[in-house]
Amino acid sequence: MTGKFVDDIKLEQQRVAGLIVQLKNEIGQVTNSVAGKETQIQELTGKLDVLKQVEEFYTKGVVGQETEQSTEPQQAEDTQAQEPQSVFAPEPNDEQS
């Protein structure tokens, strides 16, 4: 009787150990998935920032071109509006934020 009890305990230990390994593997998979999604979110956020800056440059550039012909002070605004052209480089993008 004691032998069967010990065998049952050993089987239960193996089952529990197997579950622990399985759960650790699942946690690793979820962690990797989350990390990948966080990276993707960061990349998309950067792209969104660039697109917003390009849109702003485009709209300011169009407005600046229309007013450039009327007065010279507007040319200074055109120069400022052209600065966001460097938004495709990561460093200036970070500095402008």
For each residue, the residues with C-beta under 8 A, 3 or more apart:
1: 4 5
2: 5 6
3: 6 7
4: 1 7 8
5: 1 2 8 9
6: 2 3 9 10
7: 3 4 10 11
8: 4 5 11 12
9: 5 6 12 13
10: 6 7 13 14
11: 7 8 14 15
12: 8 9 15 16
13: 9 10 16 17
14: 10 11 17 18
15: 11 12 18 19
16: 12 13 19 20
17: 13 14 20 21
18: 14 15 21 22
19: 15 16 22 23
20: 16 17 23 24
21: 17 18 24 25
22: 18 19 25 26
23: 19 20 26 27
24: 20 21 27 28
25: 21 22 28 29
26: 22 23 29 30
27: 23 24 30 31
28: 24 25 31 32
29: 25 26 32 33
30: 26 27 33 34
31: 27 28 34 35
32: 28 29 35 36
33: 29 30 36 37
34: 30 31 37 38
35: 31 32 38 39
36: 32 33 39 40
37: 33 34 40 41
38: 34 35 41 42
39: 35 36 42 43
40: 36 37 43 44
41: 37 38 44 45
42: 38 39 45 46
43: 39 40 46 47
44: 40 41 47 48
45: 41 42 48 49
46: 42 43 49 50 90 93
47: 43 44 50 51
48: 44 45 51 52
49: 45 46 52 53 87 93 97
50: 46 47 53 54 87 88 93
51: 47 48 54 55
52: 48 49 55 56
53: 49 50 56 57 84 87 93 96
54: 50 51 57 58 84 87
55: 51 52 58 59
56: 52 53 59 60 84
57: 53 54 60 61 81 82 84 85 87
58: 54 55 61 62
59: 55 56 62 63
60: 56 57 63 64 77 81
61: 57 58 64 65 78 81 82
62: 58 59 65 66
63: 59 60 66 67 81
64: 60 61 67 68 74 77 78 81
65: 61 62 68 69 78
66: 62 63 69
67: 63 64 70 71 74 77
68: 64 65 74 75 78
69: 65 66
70: 67 74
71: 67 74
72: 75
73: 76 77
74: 64 67 68 70 71 77 78
75: 68 72 78 79
76: 73 79 80
77: 60 64 67 73 74 80 81
78: 61 64 65 68 74 75 81 82
79: 75 76 82 83
80: 76 77 83
81: 57 60 61 63 64 77 78 84
82: 57 61 78 79 85
83: 79 80 86
84: 53 54 56 57 81 87 96
85: 57 82 88
86: 83 89 92
87: 49 50 53 54 57 84 92 93 96
88: 50 85
89: 86 92 93
90: 46 93 94
91: 94 95
92: 86 87 89 95 96
93: 46 49 50 53 87 89 90 96 97
94: 90 91 97
95: 91 92
96: 53 84 87 92 93
97: 49 93 94
